[in-house]
């Protein structure tokens, strides 16, 4: 019986370690995502200011990002217009 309890305890310990590692990995992934977002936004701003050149490998991504920025701005403008119209 004691051997069974030891095996159970060992499995619980290992599973808790696995769970902690998964949580640590998820937190690190979120932090990486935030840093990559900041990096991309900073790079796009530098490109927009003419302070950074766009490598050919990234040209399509930059163009797509700029188009998405325009779409977001367009949606925002439409929302503001609708809200203004609703208030009058």
Secondary structure as UniProt FT lines:
FT   HELIX           2..48
FT   TURN            49..50
FT   HELIX           56..58
FT   HELIX           59..87
//
